[in-house]
Amino acid sequence: MASPTDRRADPWWPVLVLALVWALGPALPTILEGQLLGQPHTDLYPSVWGLWAFAGDQPGLPASTALLGHPSGMGYAYSSPLKGWLAWPLLEVLSLPLTWNLLVLGARLATVLTAWFAARAWGFTGPGALAAAAVYGCAPFFHGYAVEGIVEGTDGWTLALLVWALGRRKPVAIALTFGLTLISSWYLGMVACLIVGLCTLRHASALAAIAGFALAAPFLLTFTSAFAGTAPLDDAVRVAMGAPITVPRPGLTEGLNPFALTAYIGWVVGAAALWSRSRYLVLAALPAALSLGMGPIYELPVAEFVRFPYRWHAGTLVLLAAAVALTAQTWRAWWLAPLVVIEGLLLSPIEPLIPGAPAEIPAAWEDLPGPTLVLPGPVAMPPGEVNRSRGRARQLLYFQTAHGQPMPWIPDFNAVGVLDDDSWLDPWRAYDPLERRKGHTHEDLVQADLDALQARGIVAIYALPDELGGQSERLLSDLAGLGLHPTTSTDGLHTWVLRN
């Protein structure tokens, strides 16, 4: 280990270069095209919408929203209050797409830098600290979150700050950073509990983390109250969401991968960690085993609700980063850090460049006359099943950031347990090809169905013919039978204004 003098003399420019290149390099093509960072098929648009909705409801920690589930609203808690609070002042001066992109870039930059500081706090210097920053901060695991648009996932810097505080053995800093990690992501929070538990074996100051629960308590209570219907997962689904144990095909050759689930370590990291023959390598086996999603631990309270056990991989990365740092420091191998990054980009299953999603909003969606029913709506799917309605989030959620009008649908937000009742929308669900596959059969609309909309303040219907498929013509015919004809039919969009 290095002395304090050695740490002060440690050059800072290599990690700054690494952080800047990592933050900007994979993102630059998408940014130059003016798109949102992330692919549009799963979590991106809900994440961007949540950023806007949370920032617009400040100051506070809202547990519901009036923007969805009109007219009553619905329980909802944003998964990244940290980014929501940061977006609050930014959205006063910047556009939503620019704010989103800046926060993604900032998280990538901060994760590398804080990993370097954490490594130095634990005594690593020079190439050792730089290698640790590369293993953790530039991991395909965190890169996958940026690719998929999972808002809370890119904030690996909070866990790195906790590791820094544990290395410095400062009780107040440990408590604060532990609470911050819990707030940033409850998956990182569960990893933080493991890391703190391991550190208590070395020094008692780690127990100060317990005080951090007080800081995070409002966030945890808000989340559980907003999504009170969450149920334990089936074991088979949990295992399917565990860390893959096969050698993956490189994302460089596969093109777009809509699900960026990975626990890829890499041959360089694996070899360097094994060469260290350190206790960190042995300890890394614990979160690695948990990440598989199997075992009696998942029968315990709290653990039974873990939907994505592969996310224990953050803990594996913390410990492998220390093992690789030992090797890099022993060899004086400054080249090890860039080699780790290059291999991860070329051989991991995550595509090396962050894809983009359209950021523009068509003019037809910018000035809705009031609360509007958009057809088709979201479709709830059991955990583990591909939800092909997620792509509709662009129209249902992202476009709402321009028009601001409430909508009646109650999305399940990835099956986290929304309990609100919107059964009065069932007659309209029957036009959705995805809902029909689930058993919703078509019945002729009656005037009472329109009256139910108007009684709840719905003033317009917008329909997406491409999403409705063969049901589009049936909808047109059924509404025409009730005396309603489209007021516009442009840009692949049918709209009706309801009678007053």
C-alpha positions in Angstrom: 0.0 0.0 0.0 1.1 3.6 -0.6 1.9 6.2 1.9 -0.1 9.5 2.1 2.9 11.3 0.4 2.7 8.9 -2.5 -1.0 9.5 -2.9 -0.5 13.3 -3.0 2.1 12.9 -5.7 -0.2 10.6 -7.8 -0.8 12.3 -11.2 -4.4 13.2 -11.8 -4.3 13.8 -15.5 -4.5 10.0 -16.6 -7.8 9.5 -14.8 -9.2 12.8 -16.0 -8.4 11.7 -19.6 -9.9 8.3 -19.0 -13.1 9.8 -17.5 -13.6 12.3 -20.3 -13.0 9.8 -23.0 -15.3 7.3 -21.4 -18.1 9.8 -20.8 -18.0 11.4 -24.3 -16.5 8.8 -26.7 -19.3 6.3 -26.9 -21.9 9.0 -26.7 -20.6 11.5 -29.2 -22.2 10.2 -32.4 -25.7 10.2 -30.8 -25.2 13.7 -29.3 -24.1 15.1 -32.7 -27.3 13.7 -34.2 -29.4 15.6 -31.6 -30.9 12.4 -30.2 -31.5 11.2 -26.7 -28.8 8.9 -25.3 -30.2 5.3 -25.1 -32.2 3.0 -27.2 -36.0 3.6 -27.4 -37.4 0.1 -26.9 -37.4 -0.4 -23.1 -36.7 2.1 -20.3 -35.4 5.2 -22.0 -38.7 7.2 -22.6 -40.2 6.3 -19.2 -36.9 7.4 -17.6 -36.9 10.7 -19.5 -40.6 11.3 -18.8 -40.0 10.6 -15.1 -37.2 13.1 -15.0 -39.5 15.8 -16.4 -42.4 14.8 -14.1 -40.3 14.6 -11.0 -38.5 17.9 -11.7 -41.8 19.6 -12.3 -43.2 18.5 -8.9 -40.5 20.1 -6.8 -39.6 20.7 -4.1 -40.4 17.4 -2.6 -40.4 13.6 -3.0 -43.7 12.9 -4.7 -45.3 9.4 -4.3 -48.0 10.0 -6.9 -48.6 11.8 -10.2 -51.7 13.5 -11.7 -50.3 13.2 -15.2 -51.4 9.5 -15.5 -54.4 7.6 -14.3 -56.6 10.7 -15.0 -58.8 11.8 -13.3 -57.7 10.3 -10.0 -53.9 10.1 -10.7 -51.8 7.1 -9.7 -49.1 6.0 -7.3 -45.7 6.7 -8.7 -42.2 7.2 -7.4 -39.3 8.1 -9.7 -36.4 5.6 -9.5 -33.7 8.3 -9.5 -34.6 11.2 -7.2 -31.0 12.3 -7.4 -31.2 13.0 -11.1 -34.7 14.4 -10.7 -33.4 17.0 -8.2 -30.4 17.8 -10.5 -32.8 18.3 -13.4 -35.0 20.7 -11.5 -32.8 23.8 -12.0 -31.4 22.6 -15.3 -34.8 22.4 -17.0 -35.3 26.1 -16.2 -32.6 26.9 -18.8 -32.1 23.8 -20.9 -34.3 21.5 -23.0 -35.3 18.1 -21.7 -33.2 16.2 -24.2 -30.1 18.2 -23.4 -30.7 17.9 -19.7 -31.1 14.1 -20.0 -27.9 13.8 -22.0 -25.9 16.0 -19.7 -26.9 13.9 -16.7 -26.0 10.7 -18.4 -22.6 12.1 -19.4 -22.1 13.5 -15.9 -22.9 10.1 -14.3 -20.4 8.3 -16.5 -17.7 10.9 -15.8 -18.3 10.9 -12.0 -18.3 7.1 -11.8 -14.8 6.9 -13.2 -13.5 9.8 -11.0 -15.0 8.6 -7.8 -13.7 5.0 -8.4 -10.2 6.5 -8.7 -10.6 8.4 -5.4 -12.0 5.3 -3.8 -9.0 3.3 -4.9 -6.6 5.9 -3.6 -8.4 5.9 -0.2 -7.7 2.2 0.0 -4.0 2.8 -0.7 -3.7 2.2 -4.4 -1.6 4.7 -6.5 -0.5 5.3 -10.0 -1.5 2.5 -12.4 -3.2 0.6 -9.6 -5.7 3.4 -8.9 -6.2 4.0 -12.7 -6.9 0.3 -13.3 -9.4 0.2 -10.5 -11.2 3.2 -12.1 -11.3 1.4 -15.4 -12.5 -1.9 -14.0 -15.4 -0.3 -12.1 -16.2 3.0 -13.8 -15.9 1.8 -17.4 -17.5 -1.6 -16.8 -19.8 -3.0 -19.5 -22.3 -3.4 -16.6 -22.7 0.4 -16.2 -22.3 1.0 -19.9 -25.3 -1.3 -20.4 -27.4 1.0 -18.2 -26.6 3.9 -20.5 -27.4 1.9 -23.6 -30.8 0.8 -22.3 -31.7 4.2 -20.7 -32.0 2.9 -17.1 -31.9 6.2 -15.3 -30.7 5.1 -11.9 -28.2 2.5 -13.2 -25.6 4.9 -14.4 -25.0 6.5 -11.0 -22.3 4.1 -10.0 -20.5 7.0 -8.4 -22.6 6.9 -5.3 -21.4 3.4 -4.4 -17.8 4.5 -5.3 -18.2 7.4 -2.9 -19.2 5.0 -0.1 -16.1 2.8 -0.8 -14.0 6.0 -0.6 -15.6 6.9 2.8 -15.0 3.4 4.0 -11.4 3.6 3.0 -10.9 6.9 4.8 -12.7 5.5 7.9 -14.7 8.7 8.5 -17.9 7.8 10.3 -19.9 10.9 9.2 -18.8 10.4 5.6 -19.7 6.7 5.7 -23.2 7.4 7.0 -23.8 10.2 4.4 -22.5 8.2 1.4 -24.3 5.1 2.5 -27.6 7.0 2.6 -26.8 8.6 -0.7 -26.3 5.2 -2.3 -29.6 3.9 -1.0 -31.3 7.0 -2.5 -29.6 6.7 -5.8 -30.7 3.1 -6.5 -32.0 0.5 -4.1 -30.0 -2.1 -6.1 -26.8 -0.2 -5.4 -28.2 0.1 -1.9 -28.3 -3.7 -1.4 -24.7 -3.9 -2.7 -23.7 -1.2 -0.3 -25.1 -3.3 2.6 -22.9 -6.1 1.5 -19.8 -4.0 1.1 -20.4 -2.4 4.5 -20.8 -5.8 6.1 -17.5 -7.0 4.7 -15.8 -3.8 5.8 -17.0 -4.3 9.4 -14.7 -7.3 9.5 -11.8 -4.9 9.1 -12.8 -1.8 11.0 -15.7 -0.9 13.3 -16.1 2.6 11.8 -18.1 0.9 8.9 -21.0 0.4 11.4 -21.6 4.2 11.1 -23.4 3.3 7.8 -26.4 2.3 9.9 -27.1 6.0 10.5 -27.5 6.4 6.7 -30.8 4.6 6.8 -32.3 7.7 8.4 -31.2 9.8 5.4 -32.7 7.3 3.0 -35.9 6.5 4.9 -38.1 9.1 3.2 -37.1 7.7 -0.2 -37.6 4.1 0.8 -41.0 4.8 2.3 -42.1 6.8 -0.7 -41.2 4.0 -3.1 -43.0 1.3 -1.1 -46.1 3.4 -0.6 -46.3 4.4 -4.3 -45.8 0.8 -5.5 -47.6 -1.1 -2.8 -48.7 -4.0 -5.0 -45.2 -5.4 -5.6 -45.2 -9.2 -5.1 -42.3 -11.7 -4.7 -41.0 -13.1 -8.0 -41.2 -16.6 -9.3 -37.9 -18.3 -8.9 -37.6 -19.1 -12.6 -38.1 -15.5 -13.5 -35.5 -14.4 -11.0 -32.9 -16.9 -12.4 -33.7 -15.6 -15.9 -32.7 -12.2 -14.7 -29.5 -13.4 -13.1 -26.0 -13.0 -14.3 -25.4 -14.9 -17.6 -22.6 -17.5 -17.2 -22.0 -18.1 -20.9 -19.4 -16.5 -23.0 -21.3 -13.8 -24.9 -21.2 -12.8 -28.5 -19.7 -9.3 -28.7 -22.2 -6.5 -28.9 -20.0 -5.0 -31.6 -21.2 -7.6 -34.0 -24.8 -8.0 -32.9 -26.1 -4.5 -33.5 -28.7 -3.1 -31.2 -29.4 -5.1 -28.0 -32.6 -3.9 -26.4 -31.8 -5.6 -23.1 -28.4 -4.6 -21.8 -28.4 -7.1 -19.0 -24.8 -8.2 -18.4 -22.3 -9.2 -15.8 -19.4 -9.3 -18.2 -16.0 -9.3 -16.5 -13.6 -9.8 -19.4 -10.4 -11.8 -20.0 -8.1 -9.0 -19.1 -9.8 -8.3 -15.8 -10.1 -12.0 -15.0 -6.5 -12.7 -15.7 -5.2 -9.7 -13.7 -7.5 -10.5 -10.8 -6.4 -14.1 -10.7 -2.7 -13.1 -10.8 -3.2 -10.9 -7.7 -4.1 -14.0 -5.6 -5.6 -11.6 -3.1 -8.4 -11.7 -0.6 -10.4 -9.4 -2.8 -10.6 -12.1 -5.4 -12.0 -14.5 -2.8 -14.5 -12.0 -1.5 -15.7 -11.2 -5.0 -17.1 -14.7 -5.2 -19.9 -13.7 -2.8 -21.7 -11.1 -4.9 -20.9 -13.1 -8.0 -22.9 -16.0 -6.5 -25.7 -13.8 -5.4 -25.9 -12.3 -8.9 -27.0 -15.7 -10.3 -30.4 -15.3 -8.6 -30.4 -18.8 -7.0 -30.3 -20.0 -3.4 -32.2 -19.9 -0.2 -31.4 -16.2 0.4 -34.1 -15.3 -2.1 -36.7 -16.8 0.2 -35.9 -14.2 2.9 -37.8 -10.9 3.4 -36.7 -8.1 1.1 -34.4 -10.4 -0.9 -37.6 -12.1 -2.3 -38.4 -8.9 -4.1 -35.1 -8.6 -6.0 -36.1 -8.6 -9.7 -32.7 -8.3 -11.3 -30.2 -10.3 -9.3 -27.5 -9.6 -11.9 -27.2 -6.2 -10.4 -25.2 -7.7 -7.5 -22.4 -7.5 -10.1 -21.7 -3.9 -8.9 -20.3 -5.5 -5.8 -18.2 -8.0 -7.8 -16.8 -5.0 -9.7 -15.8 -3.2 -6.5 -13.8 -6.2 -5.3 -12.3 -7.2 -8.6 -11.2 -3.6 -9.1 -9.1 -3.9 -6.0 -7.6 -7.2 -7.1 -6.7 -5.8 -10.5 -5.3 -2.7 -8.9 -2.9 -4.8 -6.9 -1.7 -6.4 -10.1 -1.4 -3.1 -12.0 0.5 -1.5 -9.2 2.9 -4.4 -8.8 3.6 -4.4 -12.5 3.6 -0.6 -12.8 1.3 -1.3 -15.8 -0.2 2.0 -16.9 -1.3 0.2 -20.0 -3.7 -2.1 -18.1 -6.5 0.5 -17.7 -6.9 1.3 -21.4 -6.7 -2.4 -22.2 -9.5 -3.1 -19.8 -11.7 -0.4 -21.5 -10.9 -1.5 -25.0 -11.6 -5.1 -24.4 -14.9 -4.3 -22.7 -16.0 -2.2 -25.6 -15.0 -4.8 -28.3 -15.8 -8.1 -26.6 -18.6 -7.5 -24.1 -22.2 -8.2 -25.2 -23.0 -4.4 -24.9 -22.7 -2.4 -28.1 -19.7 0.0 -27.8 -21.5 3.2 -29.0 -24.6 4.4 -27.0 -27.5 4.3 -29.5 -29.9 7.2 -29.9 -33.6 7.7 -29.7 -35.6 10.4 -31.4 -35.9 13.5 -29.3 -38.3 15.5 -31.6 -42.0 15.7 -30.9 -44.4 16.1 -33.8 -46.4 19.4 -33.9 -49.7 17.4 -33.8 -48.8 16.4 -30.2 -47.7 19.8 -28.9 -51.2 21.3 -28.3 -53.7 18.8 -27.1 -57.1 20.3 -26.2 -57.2 18.7 -22.8 -57.1 15.3 -21.2 -56.7 12.8 -24.0 -57.1 9.0 -24.5 -54.3 7.7 -26.7 -54.9 4.3 -28.4 -53.5 1.8 -28.0 -52.3 2.2 -24.4 -49.7 0.4 -22.3 -50.0 -3.3 -21.7 -49.1 -5.0 -18.4 -47.0 -8.1 -18.8 -45.8 -10.5 -16.1 -42.1 -10.1 -15.1 -39.8 -12.0 -17.5 -42.0 -11.6 -20.5 -41.1 -9.3 -23.4 -43.5 -6.3 -23.3 -43.9 -5.2 -26.9 -46.0 -2.2 -25.8 -43.0 -0.5 -24.3 -42.2 1.3 -27.5 -45.4 3.2 -27.2 -43.9 5.1 -24.3 -42.7 7.6 -26.8 -46.3 8.7 -27.6 -47.8 8.0 -24.2 -45.1 9.5 -22.0 -42.5 11.4 -23.8 -44.9 13.4 -26.0 -46.6 14.4 -22.8 -43.6 16.5 -21.8 -44.6 18.8 -24.7 -48.4 19.0 -24.3 -48.6 18.5 -20.5 -52.1 17.2 -20.6 -53.1 14.3 -18.2 -53.9 10.9 -19.6 -56.1 8.1 -18.3 -53.8 5.1 -18.7 -52.1 3.5 -15.7 -48.8 2.0 -16.8 -47.4 -0.8 -14.7 -43.8 0.6 -14.9 -42.1 -2.7 -15.5 -44.5 -4.6 -13.2 -43.5 -2.9 -10.0 -46.9 -3.1 -8.4 -49.4 -0.4 -9.4 -52.8 -1.1 -7.9 -55.0 1.6 -9.3 -58.1 0.5 -11.2 -58.6 1.6 -14.8 -61.1 -1.1 -15.8 -63.4 1.5 -17.3 -60.9 1.6 -20.2 -61.5 -2.0 -21.0 -63.8 -1.3 -24.1 -60.9 0.6 -25.6 -58.3 -2.0 -24.7 -60.2 -4.4 -27.0 -58.8 -2.5 -30.0 -55.2 -3.3 -29.0 -53.7 -6.3 -30.8 -51.5 -7.1 -27.8 -54.5 -7.0 -25.4 -56.6 -9.1 -27.7 -53.9 -11.8 -27.4 -54.4 -11.7 -23.7 -58.1 -12.3 -24.0 -59.7 -8.9 -24.4 -62.4 -9.4 -27.1 -64.0 -6.8 -29.2 -67.5 -5.6 -28.6 -69.3 -2.8 -30.4 -68.8 0.5 -28.7 -71.9 2.1 -27.3 -72.7 5.6 -26.3 -72.1 4.8 -22.7 -68.5 4.1 -23.5 -68.1 7.7 -24.8 -70.1 9.1 -21.9 -67.7 7.4 -19.5 -64.8 9.2 -21.2 -66.5 12.6 -21.0 -67.6 12.0 -17.5 -64.0 11.8 -16.5 -63.0 14.9 -18.4 -61.5 13.2 -21.6 -61.9 15.7 -24.5 -60.1 13.9 -27.3 -59.1 10.5 -28.7 -55.8 10.1 -30.5 -55.2 6.8 -32.3 -52.0 5.3 -33.7 -52.9 3.2 -36.8 -49.5 1.5 -37.0 -49.9 0.3 -33.5 -53.5 -0.7 -33.8 -52.9 -2.7 -37.0 -56.0 -4.4 -38.3 -58.0 -2.9 -35.4 -57.6 0.6 -36.8 -60.3 0.4 -39.4 -62.6 -1.2 -36.9 -62.1 1.7 -34.5 -62.8 4.2 -37.3 -66.0 2.3 -38.2 -67.2 1.9 -34.7 -66.7 5.6 -33.8 -68.4 6.6 -37.1 -71.4 4.5 -36.0 -71.6 6.8 -32.9 -71.4 9.9 -35.0 -67.7 10.6 -34.5 -65.4 11.2 -37.5 -61.7 12.0 -37.3 -61.0 15.7 -37.3 -57.5 15.1 -38.7 -55.8 12.2 -40.2 -52.2 13.2 -40.8 -48.7 11.9 -39.9 -50.1 8.5 -39.2 -52.4 9.8 -36.5 -56.2 9.8 -36.2 -57.8 12.3 -33.8 -61.3 12.9 -32.6 -62.6 15.7 -30.5 -65.5 14.6 -28.3 -68.8 16.5 -28.2 -69.3 18.9 -25.3 
